[in-house]
Amino acid sequence: LTRSQDLISRRKAAVPNGVGMFNHATAVKAEGAIIIDADGRELIDFAGRIGVVNAGHCPPPVVKAIQEQAAKFLHVSFNVASYEPYIALCEKLNTLLPHGGPTKTLLVSTGAEAVENAIKIARQATKRQGVLCFTDAFHGRTMMAMTLTSKVGYKPDCGPFAPEVYRTQFPNFYRFGAGRSEAEFVKDELQRLHELSHNTVAPENLAAVIVEPVQGEGGFNVIPKDYLKGLRKWCDKHGILLILDEIQSGFGRTGAWSAFEQMGVQPDISTWAKSLGSGMPIAAVVGRAEVMDAAGPSSIGGTYIGNPLSCAAALATITYMEDIYLNAKGWHVGEVIRKRFEKMKAKHACIGDVRGLGAMMALEFVHDGDPQKPDADTCSKLMAACATRDLVMINAGTEKNIIRVLCALVISDEQLNKGLDIMEEELDAICS
């Protein structure tokens, strides 16, 4: 056995099968956009540890900040003793991600935890219980988050699920456009919201609508701007809070701090995690101050909210992102990927769509050019073939027929093009 194979074998013996294993890569060291596996091989990381290392693996200023904080204290619990890194990070996020006036932030440890708290805050602020979510959504694996998550395969035999959660169709223009213009499609999808008011749930019973501006696990489906604007108006009309889940799309991934700022829509609450801390477990709920303050004493938070090491890492990460103009790098990386993906699409009929925002780019594989006929086989073959050439990739989509790229935005052009070369060459071989 190689060292990697031995590690995987030990994993299978010690770790429950239910913990996802998207590929058989291992890691003993990582830097920038490269992972060193247990056998010393250099792997180009197009998975970005599921979108967590926008600023790269182990940015030196972040490592230094963690080391310095570790020498001071590891944990005192923010509920028991207030400390500078937590407060400073909240102040920074409130400035960076304003929600239309005075803004406040709650820090927690994971994206799912952020979603759970966002729903609790919305319910307390509105004194309502209902929550509307979308098909192909992914919001986490804790109970409320899992209920909001669309993919049935992620929650077998896990019910009963949280009550008062309703689901409507995500406005996926590629899949459901059916020859209409985007404007016509959006008009029809917004009409669906009005029909929902009569056949699914009364708007006056809804506390919140939660949606990803760019769906992550769902396949990098970008919500049409005019739909999101119409959704905002619908929420305002009925006193419903709009929660935007930016956990995968935030911090430079779409070429800006947030996807919502590019769409001209202001949420009432937003959720953040992943690349906020360069891999340290930290997440945030950001929202309008009056909404955030509606939560009762001790109804939100927890023992490990805003761990000081994670707060120090997040502050250093954001500063580093600003110093290296990471948002601009996101646009550059996205343009390089988009051009190569369009080239592949022109050659291969199995590619139905190329889409994304900034560097959040995806390829969707279908049969016969039909959006309703997902081709998971070609997708899995491509991932496996690229893995043999030291390129780590992950899929997406309810049918697992979509390749998504979440590489570090600090990736060099040489590394990026090498990875894209491998993808293109292996796809040529598969399709021939």
Helices and strands as residue ranges (DSSP letters): H 3-14, E 29-31, E 34-36, E 42-45, H 48-51, H 60-70, H 84-96, E 103-108, H 111-126, E 130-134, H 143-148, G 152-154, E 165-168, H 173-176, H 182-199, G 203-205, E 206-211, H 225-238, E 241-245, H 260-263, E 269-272, G 274-277, E 283-288, H 289-292, H 308-323, H 326-347, E 351-357, E 360-365, H 376-387, E 391-392, E 394-396, E 402-405, H 413-431
